[in-house]
Amino acid sequence: MWNKTRVTEQLGIKYPIIQGPFGGGLSSITLLTTVSNFGGLGSFGAHHLSPAEIQTLVSIINTQTRKPFAINLWVKDHDGEGLSLPEKSFDQAYEVLEPYFKELGLKKPAYPEQFGYTFDAQIETILESSPPVFSFVYGIPSPDILRECKKRGITTIGTAITPDEAVALDDAGVDLIVATGFEAGGHRVAFLQEAENSLIGTLSLIPQSVDLTRAPIIAAGGIADSRGMKAAFALGAEAVQIGTAFLACAESNASDLHKQKLFSDEAKYTALTRAYTGRLARGIVNRMMIETTPYQNKFAPYPAQSWFTGQIKQAAIEQKRDDLMSLWCGQSASLIHCKNADDLMNELIKGMQC
Ligand SMILES: Cc1cc2nc3c(=O)[nH]c(=O)nc-3n(C[C@H](O)[C@H](O)[C@H](O)COP(=O)(O)O)c2cc1C
């Protein structure tokens, strides 16, 4: 039976299909519960939320599903001075983005109280609210945290983008490992090497990770239909994590503008960029990505760059300006056509049965 693996057994789910978490406000409770109630594992990317918001999120989800679900955080919560940018760097980062602020009729933003939240504060809430699954990227939580998760019955899912990272997660005793090839939409969540030096495709990454680890491997990156799933299982994966195809569904919190782009011809053309967050991530090539890349040495480190572009994005969505906002997207977007999560789950499962 294709749907009976160590991953389904460990997570207590019917199908080895994980809806990838989306950080930065693109996850939704409806998408998570739809996938979890269907028998997969729904996830919510919560790295941009305050500890109080995470607590509320978990309580609401608990009222809407009795099935397992995952809350996802970013272990390395900032780069360099990204959480407390000196004024000079604030002005320098703004200077690169100033033309877009002006084009959208926005004033220079005031220096904020904070650019983002710390992992240390967020993880306290995760432990207190104990979601069934805690998934994470950009590193490995401390042994104390992993021990505490075990004690509280929280299954842990770490993320590797190289075989070395898969081994590091396995050695740390993480329960399950997502291995993400560079086809994937969103960030290259490197933690051992620079992201630019961690660009391995799914076809190479999965079998190497399977061979090197005791923990089961969940394949991610470029999987958008049952052909991709079958390939992942043939390589030894015991589940798949799908991002872009779920992001395009009505239930996700991506803007209509973003979803239209995912179904457009332009989704064939993606690139890795630091323009939108200060960290390397894959999205559809657009004007702001192209124009700002030559000035990337002036970008603010994560999360400050994200804070700047987040304000531009809000106005860009209101003014229907898809040239001035991140359009995260993986390399297999051209394969997607399902417009809601139930249809996508049904189609994936049907494809696996024949
Ligand atoms: C918009 C977007 C945001 C994402 N945010 C996160 C995140 O916060 N945490 C995480 O573990 N993965 C994140 N991912 C990765 C996905 O969960 C998933 O692993 C990846 O999209 C799989 O590749 P695919 O897009 O080719 O299906 C994100 C992906 C996208 C497209």
The ligand as a Gaussian input file, in Angstrom:
#p B3LYP/6-31G(d) Opt

LIG

0 1
 C        5.149000      31.102000      -0.337000
 C        5.931000      30.025000       0.334000
 C        6.262000      30.171000       1.667000
 C        6.952000      29.150000       2.332000
 N        7.247000      29.299000       3.661000
 C        7.802000      28.264000       4.344000
 C        8.016000      28.359000       5.743000
 O        7.776000      29.384000       6.388000
 N        8.519000      27.264000       6.375000
 C        8.812000      26.089000       5.696000
 O        9.220000      25.103000       6.323000
 N        8.642000      26.001000       4.362000
 C        8.143000      27.049000       3.680000
 N        7.937000      26.946000       2.319000
 C        8.280000      25.675000       1.623000
 C        7.045000      24.794000       1.434000
 O        6.461000      24.472000       2.653000
 C        7.373000      23.525000       0.638000
 O        8.337000      22.745000       1.291000
 C        7.882000      23.861000      -0.764000
 O        7.080000      24.851000      -1.336000
 C        7.856000      22.597000      -1.628000
 O        8.230000      22.863000      -2.951000
 P        7.162000      23.195000      -4.126000
 O        6.832000      24.644000      -3.956000
 O        7.932000      22.944000      -5.378000
 O        5.985000      22.300000      -3.941000
 C        7.309000      27.981000       1.635000
 C        6.986000      27.850000       0.270000
 C        6.312000      28.852000      -0.379000
 C        5.953000      28.676000      -1.830000

